[in-house]
Amino acid sequence: MSPIKTILRWVRQLTTSKDNQTPDVIRIGAILIGIQFLILAGWDVAKAGNPFDPSNYGTGAAAILAATGAALWAKRKDEPDV
């Protein structure tokens, strides 16, 4: 399998429900929020000149992960059957 097909398969699995066909807004949103979180943390250090604070970074990352997990848990009965 080519690397591009492998990457596309991986992206599909990350952004769809259990059936790997139905797009899932929670999973897509979590990925976009995670990317934004990383970009803004890098911007804060690189451009704003603030020192990196691992405690605040870890707290923010934990909040994103917990919110994503709670949202996926809350909609678990709405997942399509595999």
VENQUI-V749017 format. One record per backbone hydrogen bond with DSSP energy under -0.5 kcal/mol. CO is the residue of the C=O (numbers start at 1). NH is the residue of the N-H. E is the energy in kcal/mol with one decimal. If there is no record, write none. Layout:
co:nh:e
CO:NH:E
CO:NH:E
//
This chain:
co:nh:e
2:6:-2.1
3:7:-2.4
4:8:-2.6
5:9:-2.3
6:10:-2.1
7:11:-2.6
8:12:-2.4
9:13:-2.1
10:14:-1.7
11:15:-1.6
12:16:-0.8
15:24:-2.3
17:20:-2.2
21:23:-0.6
22:17:-2.7
23:25:-0.6
24:28:-2.4
25:29:-2.5
26:30:-2.5
27:31:-1.9
28:32:-2.4
29:33:-2.8
30:34:-2.3
31:35:-2.4
32:36:-2.4
33:37:-2.5
34:38:-2.1
35:39:-2.4
36:40:-2.8
37:41:-2.1
38:42:-2.2
39:43:-2.7
40:44:-2.3
41:45:-1.5
42:46:-3.3
43:47:-2.0
43:48:-1.9
44:50:-2.0
52:54:-0.7
53:57:-2.4
54:58:-2.7
55:59:-2.1
56:60:-2.3
57:61:-2.6
58:62:-2.5
59:63:-2.0
60:64:-2.1
61:65:-2.5
62:66:-2.7
63:67:-2.4
64:68:-2.3
65:69:-2.6
66:70:-2.6
67:71:-2.3
68:72:-2.5
69:73:-2.3
70:74:-2.4
71:75:-1.4
73:76:-1.2
75:78:-1.7
76:79:-0.7
//
